[in-house]
């Protein structure tokens, strides 16, 4: 049975959630920039470039934001694993 100091456990939990929310905000900002920015705001500029016969703005709106989201899931998992190890929380 683990008999840690409750104050230390609370500090680690607070640090864990602080870093978790910070990471989530960063990753959501990246996803927003890719999906809304590249797919909507900058579509005209991106449409001057073609990938596989399709305009780049169209490609980002259809595929780029989804692929970016999947990549961000893996980035989140890797970073959270590192945070959990560093703070000594989570599954071990």
N, C-alpha and C positions, 0 to 999 in steps of 0.2 A: 504494500500500500504506500502511496506517495504522500509524504507529510511535508509538503513545501509550505513556505510562508505564504499565506493568502495575499498579502500585499504585493509580493513579487509576481505571483500568478496573475493578479489583476493588472499590474503594470505591463506584463508581457502580452496579455490579451488586448489591452488598449493600444499597445504599439503595433500588434498584429493587425487590428482593424484599421488603424490610421494608415498603415502602409498598403493594406488591401484597397481601401477607398481611393488613395492616391493613385495606385496602379490602375484601378478601374477608370478613373477620370481621364488619365492619360490615354488609355487604350480606346475609350469611347470617343475621345476627341480625334484620335487618328482615324477611327472608323467613320466618324461624321465628315471629316475633311475629305476622305476618299469617296464616300458614297454621295454626299450632297455636293461637295466642292467639285470633284472631278466629273460627277454624273449630271450635275445641274448647272452650277455657277460657271464653270470653265469649259462647258461642252463645246462651244463654238471654237475656242482656241485649240482644243484637243481634237476636234474633227478634221483639222488640217493634216493630221497624222493618221496613217492607216496601218492596221495590223491584220494580216490574213484577209485582206479585202474589205474589212470593216473599219469604219471610222473609230478612232480611239475613244471619243466621247461616248459613243454608243456602246463600245466594249466595256468601258468602266461602269456604265449604268446597268448593263446586263450581267457581266461576269466579274469585273474588277472588285466591286464592293463585297460580293459573296466570297471570293477568294481571299480578300483582305481579312474578312471576318473570321474565316477558318484559320488563317495564319495567326491572327490575334488570340484565338482560343489557345493555341499551342504556346504562344508567348506568355499568356496569362498563367497557364499551368506550370511552365518552367519557372517563372518568377515567383509564383506562390510557393512552389516546392522549396526554392532557395530561401524565401522569407521564413517558412515554417522551420527549416533546419536551423537557420540563424537564431531564431527566437526560442527554439525548443518547444514548439507547439505542434499539434497535428499528429498524424499517424507515424509511428516509428518502427 
